[in-house]
Amino acid sequence: MLSICLKGRNLRKAVGYAYRCVSSEVTKPKSSEVLARESNLPIERTSLTRGLALNRFEKDFVIYPEFTDTDDVVNIKQYVTKLQDDLSAAWADHKNSKAEGIPDNVLAVLLKNGVFQTFVPKEYGGVGLSNKELLCMNEALGVDLSTYMFVNQSYIATRLIQIFGSDEQKDRYLSKLASFQLKPAICMADL
């Protein structure tokens, strides 16, 4: 046992000596910051957070899921474009009035375009859009933050029922949420 320890110690000495001899001859690899500076790369190409802080965004950093079927792309783009145009026109009409909250004409646009049906599964009377399609729709809802928050409330309630609700609750509530017969309200209580 003692001879194994001595051999191991001698081996470590020999390896350490060889490493010291070789390490002085080998150059250290350059860091990514040094390489970026030498290549004159803009900051948004090297750091996502710095690019976002400077309001310069490099699209290559974001992994955005692409559609595989061109028909799906055309359909969702048409839907989103129509929804965004309708919402922009409805909010332009509303800007002239002094009413608070979601105006009736914006709610009519949301109902006409079936926005509340998009995140309800087909078996409960909804459209059942995929997450990619919902992401595109959320970009259109970004015309106004209050519209997005209003629709997002329904989305959250729908998802909670889909994930945690019983079959009876899903049957009872999801179809009514899709048709906007029920308006969910989210609150917090300190019990």
Backbone as JSON Lines, residues from 0, in Angstrom:
{"i":0,"aa":"M","n":[0.82,-1.19,0.0],"ca":[0.0,0.0,0.0],"c":[0.86,1.25,0.0]}
{"i":1,"aa":"L","n":[1.94,1.19,0.79],"ca":[2.84,2.33,0.88],"c":[3.54,2.57,-0.45]}
{"i":2,"aa":"S","n":[3.87,1.49,-1.16],"ca":[4.54,1.65,-2.45],"c":[3.6,2.29,-3.48]}
{"i":3,"aa":"I","n":[2.29,2.01,-3.4],"ca":[1.33,2.61,-4.33],"c":[1.25,4.11,-4.09]}
{"i":4,"aa":"C","n":[1.24,4.52,-2.81],"ca":[1.18,5.95,-2.48],"c":[2.43,6.66,-2.97]}
{"i":5,"aa":"L","n":[3.59,6.04,-2.79],"ca":[4.83,6.67,-3.25],"c":[4.85,6.78,-4.77]}
{"i":6,"aa":"K","n":[4.39,5.72,-5.43],"ca":[4.34,5.76,-6.89],"c":[3.38,6.86,-7.36]}
{"i":7,"aa":"G","n":[2.25,7.0,-6.67],"ca":[1.28,8.04,-7.03],"c":[1.87,9.43,-6.83]}
{"i":8,"aa":"R","n":[2.63,9.6,-5.73],"ca":[3.24,10.89,-5.46],"c":[4.3,11.22,-6.52]}
{"i":9,"aa":"N","n":[5.09,10.21,-6.89],"ca":[6.1,10.42,-7.93],"c":[5.45,10.72,-9.27]}
{"i":10,"aa":"L","n":[4.35,10.06,-9.53],"ca":[3.64,10.3,-10.78],"c":[3.09,11.73,-10.83]}
{"i":11,"aa":"R","n":[2.55,12.18,-9.69],"ca":[2.05,13.55,-9.64],"c":[3.17,14.56,-9.83]}
{"i":12,"aa":"K","n":[4.34,14.29,-9.25],"ca":[5.48,15.2,-9.43],"c":[5.89,15.25,-10.89]}
{"i":13,"aa":"A","n":[5.95,14.09,-11.52],"ca":[6.36,14.03,-12.91],"c":[5.35,14.74,-13.82]}
{"i":14,"aa":"V","n":[4.08,14.51,-13.57],"ca":[3.04,15.16,-14.38],"c":[3.05,16.66,-14.14]}
{"i":15,"aa":"G","n":[3.2,17.09,-12.89],"ca":[3.25,18.51,-12.57],"c":[4.43,19.18,-13.25]}
{"i":16,"aa":"Y","n":[5.59,18.51,-13.25],"ca":[6.77,19.08,-13.91],"c":[6.54,19.19,-15.41]}
{"i":17,"aa":"A","n":[5.97,18.14,-16.01],"ca":[5.7,18.17,-17.45],"c":[4.68,19.27,-17.77]}
{"i":18,"aa":"Y","n":[3.71,19.44,-16.92],"ca":[2.71,20.48,-17.15],"c":[3.34,21.87,-17.07]}
{"i":19,"aa":"R","n":[4.24,22.07,-16.08],"ca":[4.89,23.37,-15.95],"c":[5.75,23.67,-17.16]}
{"i":20,"aa":"C","n":[6.39,22.68,-17.69],"ca":[7.25,22.89,-18.86],"c":[6.41,23.23,-20.09]}
{"i":21,"aa":"V","n":[5.33,22.55,-20.26],"ca":[4.5,22.73,-21.45],"c":[3.63,23.98,-21.33]}
{"i":22,"aa":"S","n":[3.14,24.27,-20.14],"ca":[2.19,25.35,-19.99],"c":[2.79,26.71,-20.31]}
{"i":23,"aa":"S","n":[4.08,26.88,-20.15],"ca":[4.69,28.17,-20.47],"c":[4.78,28.37,-21.98]}
{"i":24,"aa":"E","n":[4.75,27.28,-22.73],"ca":[4.87,27.38,-24.18],"c":[3.52,27.55,-24.87]}
{"i":25,"aa":"V","n":[2.44,27.12,-24.25],"ca":[1.1,27.17,-24.85],"c":[0.43,28.47,-24.45]}
{"i":26,"aa":"T","n":[-0.17,29.16,-25.42],"ca":[-0.86,30.42,-25.11],"c":[-2.25,30.11,-24.59]}
{"i":27,"aa":"K","n":[-2.74,30.97,-23.74],"ca":[-4.08,30.8,-23.2],"c":[-5.1,31.17,-24.26]}
{"i":28,"aa":"P","n":[-6.25,30.47,-24.28],"ca":[-7.29,30.85,-25.24],"c":[-7.87,32.22,-24.87]}
{"i":29,"aa":"K","n":[-8.25,32.97,-25.87],"ca":[-8.8,34.31,-25.65],"c":[-10.25,34.21,-25.2]}
{"i":30,"aa":"S","n":[-10.64,35.15,-24.36],"ca":[-12.03,35.16,-23.89],"c":[-12.95,35.64,-25.01]}
{"i":31,"aa":"S","n":[-14.23,35.38,-24.84],"ca":[-15.19,35.78,-25.87],"c":[-15.27,37.3,-25.98]}
{"i":32,"aa":"E","n":[-15.07,38.02,-24.87],"ca":[-15.1,39.48,-24.94],"c":[-13.95,40.02,-25.76]}
{"i":33,"aa":"V","n":[-12.77,39.43,-25.6],"ca":[-11.59,39.87,-26.36],"c":[-11.8,39.57,-27.84]}
{"i":34,"aa":"L","n":[-12.31,38.37,-28.15],"ca":[-12.57,38.01,-29.54],"c":[-13.61,38.93,-30.17]}
{"i":35,"aa":"A","n":[-14.64,39.29,-29.41],"ca":[-15.68,40.19,-29.93],"c":[-15.11,41.57,-30.21]}
{"i":36,"aa":"R","n":[-14.25,42.06,-29.29],"ca":[-13.64,43.38,-29.5],"c":[-12.73,43.36,-30.72]}
{"i":37,"aa":"E","n":[-11.94,42.3,-30.87],"ca":[-11.02,42.21,-32.0],"c":[-11.78,42.09,-33.32]}
{"i":38,"aa":"S","n":[-12.93,41.46,-33.31],"ca":[-13.73,41.29,-34.53],"c":[-14.65,42.47,-34.8]}
{"i":39,"aa":"N","n":[-14.66,43.45,-33.9],"ca":[-15.52,44.64,-34.02],"c":[-17.0,44.26,-34.11]}
{"i":40,"aa":"L","n":[-17.4,43.29,-33.29],"ca":[-18.81,42.9,-33.24],"c":[-19.59,43.89,-32.39]}
{"i":41,"aa":"P","n":[-20.8,44.26,-32.81],"ca":[-21.61,45.13,-31.97],"c":[-22.04,44.4,-30.7]}
{"i":42,"aa":"I","n":[-22.33,45.16,-29.68],"ca":[-22.63,44.59,-28.36],"c":[-23.85,43.67,-28.39]}
{"i":43,"aa":"E","n":[-24.84,43.97,-29.24],"ca":[-26.04,43.12,-29.27],"c":[-25.76,41.74,-29.86]}
{"i":44,"aa":"R","n":[-24.64,41.58,-30.55],"ca":[-24.27,40.26,-31.08],"c":[-23.56,39.41,-30.03]}
{"i":45,"aa":"T","n":[-23.05,40.05,-28.97],"ca":[-22.29,39.31,-27.98],"c":[-23.02,39.13,-26.66]}
{"i":46,"aa":"S","n":[-23.97,40.01,-26.34],"ca":[-24.66,39.92,-25.06],"c":[-26.11,40.31,-25.25]}
{"i":47,"aa":"L","n":[-27.0,39.38,-24.95],"ca":[-28.43,39.64,-25.09],"c":[-28.88,40.73,-24.12]}
{"i":48,"aa":"T","n":[-28.45,40.65,-22.88],"ca":[-28.9,41.63,-21.88],"c":[-28.36,43.02,-22.18]}
{"i":49,"aa":"R","n":[-27.13,43.13,-22.61],"ca":[-26.59,44.45,-22.95],"c":[-27.29,45.01,-24.17]}
{"i":50,"aa":"G","n":[-27.57,44.16,-25.13],"ca":[-28.29,44.61,-26.32],"c":[-29.69,45.1,-25.98]}
{"i":51,"aa":"L","n":[-30.38,44.37,-25.09],"ca":[-31.71,44.79,-24.68],"c":[-31.66,46.09,-23.89]}
{"i":52,"aa":"A","n":[-30.64,46.24,-23.03],"ca":[-30.5,47.47,-22.24],"c":[-30.24,48.68,-23.13]}
{"i":53,"aa":"L","n":[-29.56,48.47,-24.23],"ca":[-29.26,49.56,-25.16],"c":[-30.34,49.72,-26.23]}
{"i":54,"aa":"N","n":[-31.4,48.93,-26.11],"ca":[-32.51,48.93,-27.06],"c":[-32.05,48.56,-28.47]}
{"i":55,"aa":"R","n":[-31.05,47.69,-28.52],"ca":[-30.62,47.12,-29.79],"c":[-30.74,45.61,-29.64]}
{"i":56,"aa":"F","n":[-31.6,45.03,-30.42],"ca":[-31.94,43.63,-30.23],"c":[-31.49,42.81,-31.41]}
{"i":57,"aa":"E","n":[-30.81,41.72,-31.15],"ca":[-30.35,40.82,-32.2],"c":[-31.3,39.64,-32.27]}
{"i":58,"aa":"K","n":[-31.97,39.48,-33.4],"ca":[-32.99,38.45,-33.55],"c":[-32.41,37.04,-33.45]}
{"i":59,"aa":"D","n":[-31.15,36.85,-33.78],"ca":[-30.55,35.52,-33.74],"c":[-30.48,34.94,-32.34]}
{"i":60,"aa":"F","n":[-30.54,35.79,-31.31],"ca":[-30.47,35.3,-29.94],"c":[-31.73,34.58,-29.52]}
{"i":61,"aa":"V","n":[-32.87,34.98,-30.03],"ca":[-34.13,34.41,-29.6],"c":[-34.45,33.18,-30.44]}
{"i":62,"aa":"I","n":[-34.74,32.11,-29.77],"ca":[-35.13,30.9,-30.47],"c":[-36.64,30.94,-30.58]}
{"i":63,"aa":"Y","n":[-37.13,31.37,-31.72],"ca":[-38.57,31.51,-31.95],"c":[-39.03,30.3,-32.74]}
{"i":64,"aa":"P","n":[-39.96,29.55,-32.2],"ca":[-40.38,28.35,-32.91],"c":[-41.04,28.7,-34.24]}
{"i":65,"aa":"E","n":[-40.63,28.05,-35.26],"ca":[-41.15,28.31,-36.6],"c":[-42.28,27.33,-36.92]}
{"i":66,"aa":"F","n":[-43.17,27.76,-37.78],"ca":[-44.24,26.89,-38.25],"c":[-43.69,26.0,-39.36]}
{"i":67,"aa":"T","n":[-44.16,24.77,-39.4],"ca":[-43.68,23.85,-40.42],"c":[-44.57,23.86,-41.66]}
{"i":68,"aa":"D","n":[-45.82,24.17,-41.49],"ca":[-46.76,24.17,-42.6],"c":[-47.04,25.61,-43.02]}
{"i":69,"aa":"T","n":[-46.87,25.91,-44.3],"ca":[-47.05,27.29,-44.77],"c":[-48.52,27.73,-44.66]}
{"i":70,"aa":"D","n":[-49.45,26.8,-44.75],"ca":[-50.86,27.17,-44.6],"c":[-51.14,27.69,-43.19]}
{"i":71,"aa":"D","n":[-50.51,27.07,-42.18],"ca":[-50.66,27.55,-40.81],"c":[-50.14,28.97,-40.66]}
{"i":72,"aa":"V","n":[-49.01,29.25,-41.29],"ca":[-48.42,30.58,-41.22],"c":[-49.35,31.61,-41.85]}
{"i":73,"aa":"V","n":[-49.86,31.3,-43.02],"ca":[-50.75,32.23,-43.72],"c":[-52.02,32.47,-42.91]}
{"i":74,"aa":"N","n":[-52.6,31.42,-42.36],"ca":[-53.84,31.55,-41.58],"c":[-53.64,32.4,-40.34]}
{"i":75,"aa":"I","n":[-52.59,32.13,-39.57],"ca":[-52.4,32.88,-38.33],"c":[-52.01,34.32,-38.63]}
{"i":76,"aa":"K","n":[-51.24,34.55,-39.69],"ca":[-50.89,35.93,-40.04],"c":[-52.11,36.72,-40.47]}
{"i":77,"aa":"Q","n":[-52.99,36.1,-41.24],"ca":[-54.22,36.78,-41.64],"c":[-55.08,37.1,-40.42]}
{"i":78,"aa":"Y","n":[-55.22,36.14,-39.53],"ca":[-56.03,36.35,-38.33],"c":[-55.44,37.46,-37.46]}
{"i":79,"aa":"V","n":[-54.14,37.4,-37.24],"ca":[-53.48,38.39,-36.37],"c":[-53.53,39.78,-37.0]}
{"i":80,"aa":"T","n":[-53.31,39.87,-38.29],"ca":[-53.35,41.17,-38.96],"c":[-54.74,41.79,-38.87]}
{"i":81,"aa":"K","n":[-55.76,40.99,-39.11],"ca":[-57.15,41.47,-39.02],"c":[-57.47,41.91,-37.6]}
{"i":82,"aa":"L","n":[-57.09,41.09,-36.62],"ca":[-57.34,41.41,-35.22],"c":[-56.63,42.71,-34.82]}
{"i":83,"aa":"Q","n":[-55.38,42.85,-35.22],"ca":[-54.62,44.04,-34.87],"c":[-55.21,45.29,-35.52]}
{"i":84,"aa":"D","n":[-55.59,45.19,-36.78],"ca":[-56.21,46.33,-37.46],"c":[-57.54,46.72,-36.81]}
{"i":85,"aa":"D","n":[-58.36,45.72,-36.5],"ca":[-59.65,46.0,-35.86],"c":[-59.47,46.63,-34.48]}
{"i":86,"aa":"L","n":[-58.5,46.1,-33.71],"ca":[-58.25,46.66,-32.37],"c":[-57.71,48.08,-32.46]}
{"i":87,"aa":"S","n":[-56.82,48.32,-33.4],"ca":[-56.27,49.67,-33.56],"c":[-57.36,50.67,-33.91]}
{"i":88,"aa":"A","n":[-58.26,50.27,-34.8],"ca":[-59.37,51.16,-35.18],"c":[-60.31,51.39,-33.99]}
{"i":89,"aa":"A","n":[-60.59,50.33,-33.24],"ca":[-61.49,50.47,-32.08],"c":[-60.88,51.37,-31.02]}
{"i":90,"aa":"W","n":[-59.58,51.22,-30.77],"ca":[-58.94,52.07,-29.77],"c":[-58.8,53.5,-30.26]}
{"i":91,"aa":"A","n":[-58.63,53.69,-31.58],"ca":[-58.56,55.06,-32.11],"c":[-59.9,55.76,-31.9]}
{"i":92,"aa":"D","n":[-61.01,55.05,-32.08],"ca":[-62.33,55.63,-31.82],"c":[-62.5,55.94,-30.34]}
{"i":93,"aa":"H","n":[-61.95,55.07,-29.49],"ca":[-62.12,55.24,-28.04],"c":[-61.27,56.4,-27.5]}
{"i":94,"aa":"K","n":[-60.15,56.69,-28.12],"ca":[-59.27,57.76,-27.63],"c":[-59.99,59.11,-27.61]}
{"i":95,"aa":"N","n":[-60.98,59.26,-28.46],"ca":[-61.72,60.53,-28.51],"c":[-62.68,60.68,-27.34]}
{"i":96,"aa":"S","n":[-63.11,59.57,-26.76],"ca":[-64.03,59.65,-25.63],"c":[-63.24,59.55,-24.32]}
{"i":97,"aa":"K","n":[-63.89,59.88,-23.23],"ca":[-63.23,59.89,-21.92],"c":[-63.66,58.71,-21.04]}
{"i":98,"aa":"A","n":[-64.27,57.68,-21.6],"ca":[-64.77,56.55,-20.82],"c":[-63.59,55.73,-20.27]}
{"i":99,"aa":"E","n":[-63.81,55.1,-19.14],"ca":[-62.8,54.28,-18.47],"c":[-63.0,52.81,-18.8]}
{"i":100,"aa":"G","n":[-61.94,52.01,-18.65],"ca":[-62.03,50.57,-18.83],"c":[-62.02,50.15,-20.29]}
{"i":101,"aa":"I","n":[-62.41,48.91,-20.52],"ca":[-62.47,48.36,-21.87],"c":[-63.76,48.88,-22.53]}
{"i":102,"aa":"P","n":[-63.64,49.61,-23.61],"ca":[-64.85,50.13,-24.27],"c":[-65.64,49.02,-24.96]}
{"i":103,"aa":"D","n":[-66.9,49.3,-25.2],"ca":[-67.78,48.31,-25.82],"c":[-67.32,47.92,-27.22]}
{"i":104,"aa":"N","n":[-66.81,48.9,-27.99],"ca":[-66.39,48.57,-29.36],"c":[-65.14,47.67,-29.36]}
{"i":105,"aa":"V","n":[-64.25,47.8,-28.36],"ca":[-63.09,46.91,-28.27],"c":[-63.54,45.51,-27.88]}
{"i":106,"aa":"L","n":[-64.47,45.41,-26.94],"ca":[-65.02,44.11,-26.55],"c":[-65.73,43.46,-27.74]}
{"i":107,"aa":"A","n":[-66.43,44.26,-28.54],"ca":[-67.1,43.73,-29.73],"c":[-66.07,43.17,-30.72]}
{"i":108,"aa":"V","n":[-64.94,43.83,-30.87],"ca":[-63.88,43.33,-31.75],"c":[-63.33,42.01,-31.23]}
{"i":109,"aa":"L","n":[-63.11,41.93,-29.93],"ca":[-62.6,40.69,-29.34],"c":[-63.58,39.53,-29.54]}
{"i":110,"aa":"L","n":[-64.86,39.81,-29.35],"ca":[-65.88,38.77,-29.53],"c":[-66.04,38.39,-31.0]}
{"i":111,"aa":"K","n":[-66.02,39.38,-31.88],"ca":[-66.18,39.12,-33.31],"c":[-65.04,38.25,-33.84]}
{"i":112,"aa":"N","n":[-63.84,38.49,-33.33],"ca":[-62.67,37.72,-33.78],"c":[-62.47,36.43,-32.99]}
{"i":113,"aa":"G","n":[-63.35,36.15,-32.04],"ca":[-63.28,34.89,-31.3],"c":[-62.03,34.74,-30.44]}
{"i":114,"aa":"V","n":[-61.55,35.83,-29.88],"ca":[-60.32,35.79,-29.1],"c":[-60.45,34.88,-27.88]}
{"i":115,"aa":"F","n":[-61.6,34.9,-27.22],"ca":[-61.77,34.1,-26.01],"c":[-61.9,32.61,-26.32]}
{"i":116,"aa":"Q","n":[-62.16,32.27,-27.56],"ca":[-62.24,30.86,-27.97],"c":[-60.88,30.29,-28.32]}
{"i":117,"aa":"T","n":[-59.89,31.15,-28.54],"ca":[-58.6,30.69,-29.05],"c":[-57.84,29.8,-28.07]}
{"i":118,"aa":"F","n":[-57.98,30.04,-26.77],"ca":[-57.22,29.25,-25.82],"c":[-58.03,28.15,-25.14]}
{"i":119,"aa":"V","n":[-59.27,27.98,-25.54],"ca":[-60.11,26.89,-25.04],"c":[-59.98,25.72,-26.02]}
{"i":120,"aa":"P","n":[-59.77,24.5,-25.53],"ca":[-59.66,23.34,-26.42],"c":[-60.92,23.12,-27.27]}
{"i":121,"aa":"K","n":[-60.75,22.48,-28.4],"ca":[-61.85,22.24,-29.33],"c":[-62.98,21.43,-28.72]}
{"i":122,"aa":"E","n":[-62.65,20.46,-27.86],"ca":[-63.7,19.61,-27.29],"c":[-64.61,20.36,-26.33]}
{"i":123,"aa":"Y","n":[-64.24,21.58,-25.96],"ca":[-65.09,22.39,-25.08],"c":[-65.64,23.62,-25.78]}
{"i":124,"aa":"G","n":[-65.64,23.62,-27.09],"ca":[-66.24,24.71,-27.86],"c":[-65.29,25.82,-28.24]}
{"i":125,"aa":"G","n":[-64.01,25.6,-28.08],"ca":[-63.03,26.62,-28.43],"c":[-62.33,26.31,-29.73]}
{"i":126,"aa":"V","n":[-61.3,27.07,-30.02],"ca":[-60.51,26.88,-31.24],"c":[-59.28,26.04,-30.94]}
{"i":127,"aa":"G","n":[-58.71,26.21,-29.75],"ca":[-57.55,25.42,-29.35],"c":[-56.29,25.75,-30.11]}
{"i":128,"aa":"L","n":[-55.92,27.03,-30.15],"ca":[-54.69,27.41,-30.83],"c":[-53.48,26.86,-30.09]}
{"i":129,"aa":"S","n":[-52.42,26.63,-30.83],"ca":[-51.17,26.17,-30.23],"c":[-50.48,27.35,-29.53]}
{"i":130,"aa":"N","n":[-49.45,27.04,-28.78],"ca":[-48.73,28.1,-28.06],"c":[-48.08,29.09,-29.02]}
{"i":131,"aa":"K","n":[-47.59,28.61,-30.16],"ca":[-47.0,29.52,-31.15],"c":[-48.05,30.47,-31.69]}
{"i":132,"aa":"E","n":[-49.23,29.95,-31.98],"ca":[-50.3,30.79,-32.5],"c":[-50.79,31.78,-31.44]}
{"i":133,"aa":"L","n":[-50.86,31.33,-30.19],"ca":[-51.24,32.25,-29.11],"c":[-50.22,33.35,-28.92]}
{"i":134,"aa":"L","n":[-48.96,33.02,-29.12],"ca":[-47.9,34.03,-29.02],"c":[-48.08,35.1,-30.11]}
{"i":135,"aa":"C","n":[-48.4,34.68,-31.3],"ca":[-48.67,35.64,-32.39],"c":[-49.88,36.5,-32.05]}
{"i":136,"aa":"M","n":[-50.92,35.89,-31.5],"ca":[-52.12,36.64,-31.13],"c":[-51.81,37.66,-30.02]}
{"i":137,"aa":"N","n":[-50.96,37.28,-29.07],"ca":[-50.6,38.2,-28.0],"c":[-49.86,39.42,-28.52]}
{"i":138,"aa":"E","n":[-49.11,39.25,-29.58],"ca":[-48.46,40.41,-30.2],"c":[-49.51,41.38,-30.73]}
{"i":139,"aa":"A","n":[-50.58,40.87,-31.31],"ca":[-51.66,41.73,-31.8],"c":[-52.4,42.39,-30.65]}
{"i":140,"aa":"L","n":[-52.56,41.69,-29.54],"ca":[-53.25,42.26,-28.39],"c":[-52.41,43.35,-27.73]}
{"i":141,"aa":"G","n":[-51.14,43.41,-28.06],"ca":[-50.25,44.42,-27.51],"c":[-50.53,45.83,-28.01]}
{"i":142,"aa":"V","n":[-51.56,45.99,-28.84],"ca":[-51.96,47.33,-29.29],"c":[-52.24,48.21,-28.08]}
{"i":143,"aa":"D","n":[-52.84,47.62,-27.06],"ca":[-53.13,48.34,-25.83],"c":[-52.94,47.39,-24.66]}
{"i":144,"aa":"L","n":[-52.28,47.84,-23.63],"ca":[-51.98,46.97,-22.49],"c":[-53.24,46.53,-21.76]}
{"i":145,"aa":"S","n":[-54.23,47.39,-21.67],"ca":[-55.45,47.0,-20.96],"c":[-56.2,45.89,-21.7]}
{"i":146,"aa":"T","n":[-56.14,45.9,-23.02],"ca":[-56.75,44.82,-23.8],"c":[-56.03,43.51,-23.53]}
{"i":147,"aa":"Y","n":[-54.72,43.56,-23.55],"ca":[-53.93,42.36,-23.28],"c":[-54.25,41.81,-21.89]}
{"i":148,"aa":"M","n":[-54.27,42.68,-20.89],"ca":[-54.53,42.23,-19.52],"c":[-55.94,41.66,-19.38]}
{"i":149,"aa":"F","n":[-56.89,42.26,-20.05],"ca":[-58.27,41.8,-20.01],"c":[-58.39,40.38,-20.59]}
{"i":150,"aa":"V","n":[-57.77,40.16,-21.73],"ca":[-57.81,38.85,-22.37],"c":[-56.97,37.85,-21.58]}
{"i":151,"aa":"N","n":[-55.84,38.3,-21.05],"ca":[-54.96,37.42,-20.29],"c":[-55.64,36.88,-19.04]}
{"i":152,"aa":"Q","n":[-56.52,37.66,-18.45],"ca":[-57.28,37.18,-17.29],"c":[-58.1,35.94,-17.65]}
{"i":153,"aa":"S","n":[-58.75,36.0,-18.8],"ca":[-59.53,34.84,-19.26],"c":[-58.61,33.66,-19.58]}
{"i":154,"aa":"Y","n":[-57.46,33.96,-20.16],"ca":[-56.51,32.91,-20.48],"c":[-56.03,32.2,-19.21]}
{"i":155,"aa":"I","n":[-55.69,32.97,-18.2],"ca":[-55.2,32.39,-16.95],"c":[-56.28,31.5,-16.32]}
{"i":156,"aa":"A","n":[-57.52,32.0,-16.27],"ca":[-58.61,31.21,-15.68],"c":[-58.84,29.93,-16.48]}
{"i":157,"aa":"T","n":[-58.79,30.04,-17.79],"ca":[-58.99,28.87,-18.65],"c":[-57.89,27.83,-18.44]}
{"i":158,"aa":"R","n":[-56.65,28.29,-18.38],"ca":[-55.55,27.36,-18.18],"c":[-55.62,26.69,-16.8]}
{"i":159,"aa":"L","n":[-55.99,27.47,-15.78],"ca":[-56.12,26.88,-14.45],"c":[-57.16,25.78,-14.42]}
{"i":160,"aa":"I","n":[-58.28,26.02,-15.08],"ca":[-59.34,25.0,-15.13],"c":[-58.87,23.79,-15.93]}
{"i":161,"aa":"Q","n":[-58.16,24.03,-17.04],"ca":[-57.66,22.92,-17.85],"c":[-56.67,22.06,-17.08]}
{"i":162,"aa":"I","n":[-55.82,22.69,-16.3],"ca":[-54.77,21.95,-15.6],"c":[-55.29,21.32,-14.3]}
{"i":163,"aa":"F","n":[-56.0,22.1,-13.49],"ca":[-56.36,21.64,-12.15],"c":[-57.84,21.29,-11.98]}
{"i":164,"aa":"G","n":[-58.67,21.63,-12.95],"ca":[-60.09,21.39,-12.81],"c":[-60.48,19.94,-13.02]}
{"i":165,"aa":"S","n":[-61.58,19.57,-12.39],"ca":[-62.11,18.22,-12.61],"c":[-62.82,18.19,-13.96]}
{"i":166,"aa":"D","n":[-63.19,17.0,-14.41],"ca":[-63.91,16.88,-15.68],"c":[-65.23,17.62,-15.62]}
{"i":167,"aa":"E","n":[-65.88,17.59,-14.5],"ca":[-67.15,18.3,-14.33],"c":[-66.95,19.81,-14.45]}
{"i":168,"aa":"Q","n":[-65.9,20.33,-13.84],"ca":[-65.61,21.77,-13.93],"c":[-65.24,22.17,-15.36]}
{"i":169,"aa":"K","n":[-64.49,21.33,-16.03],"ca":[-64.12,21.63,-17.42],"c":[-65.37,21.7,-18.29]}
{"i":170,"aa":"D","n":[-66.27,20.71,-18.14],"ca":[-67.51,20.7,-18.92],"c":[-68.38,21.92,-18.61]}
{"i":171,"aa":"R","n":[-68.42,22.29,-17.36],"ca":[-69.3,23.37,-16.93],"c":[-68.78,24.76,-17.31]}
{"i":172,"aa":"Y","n":[-67.46,24.99,-17.16],"ca":[-66.95,26.35,-17.27],"c":[-66.26,26.69,-18.6]}
{"i":173,"aa":"L","n":[-65.55,25.75,-19.21],"ca":[-64.74,26.1,-20.37],"c":[-65.56,26.56,-21.56]}
{"i":174,"aa":"S","n":[-66.68,25.93,-21.81],"ca":[-67.51,26.37,-22.95],"c":[-68.09,27.75,-22.69]}
{"i":175,"aa":"K","n":[-68.42,28.05,-21.43],"ca":[-68.95,29.37,-21.1],"c":[-67.87,30.45,-21.15]}
{"i":176,"aa":"L","n":[-66.65,30.08,-20.82],"ca":[-65.54,31.03,-20.96],"c":[-65.25,31.29,-22.44]}
{"i":177,"aa":"A","n":[-65.34,30.25,-23.27],"ca":[-65.07,30.42,-24.7],"c":[-66.1,31.33,-25.36]}
{"i":178,"aa":"S","n":[-67.36,31.21,-24.94],"ca":[-68.42,32.04,-25.54],"c":[-68.6,33.37,-24.81]}
{"i":179,"aa":"F","n":[-67.8,33.62,-23.78],"ca":[-67.82,34.83,-22.97],"c":[-69.14,35.0,-22.22]}
{"i":180,"aa":"Q","n":[-69.78,33.89,-21.91],"ca":[-70.95,33.92,-21.02],"c":[-70.51,34.15,-19.58]}
{"i":181,"aa":"L","n":[-69.29,33.71,-19.29],"ca":[-68.68,33.95,-17.98],"c":[-67.46,34.84,-18.17]}
{"i":182,"aa":"K","n":[-67.34,35.82,-17.29],"ca":[-66.15,36.67,-17.28],"c":[-65.39,36.35,-15.99]}
{"i":183,"aa":"P","n":[-64.19,35.81,-16.1],"ca":[-63.46,35.46,-14.89],"c":[-62.89,36.7,-14.21]}
{"i":184,"aa":"A","n":[-62.78,36.62,-12.92],"ca":[-62.12,37.65,-12.12],"c":[-61.08,36.97,-11.26]}
{"i":185,"aa":"I","n":[-59.93,37.54,-11.22],"ca":[-58.84,36.97,-10.43],"c":[-58.61,37.88,-9.25]}
{"i":186,"aa":"C","n":[-58.58,37.3,-8.07],"ca":[-58.34,38.1,-6.88],"c":[-57.42,37.32,-5.94]}
{"i":187,"aa":"M","n":[-56.85,38.04,-5.01],"ca":[-56.0,37.43,-4.0],"c":[-56.62,37.7,-2.64]}
{"i":188,"aa":"A","n":[-56.56,36.71,-1.8],"ca":[-57.12,36.87,-0.47],"c":[-56.09,36.44,0.55]}
{"i":189,"aa":"D","n":[-55.99,37.2,1.61],"ca":[-55.09,36.85,2.7],"c":[-55.92,36.18,3.77]}
{"i":190,"aa":"L","n":[-55.8,34.85,3.84],"ca":[-56.62,34.08,4.78],"c":[-55.91,33.79,6.06]}
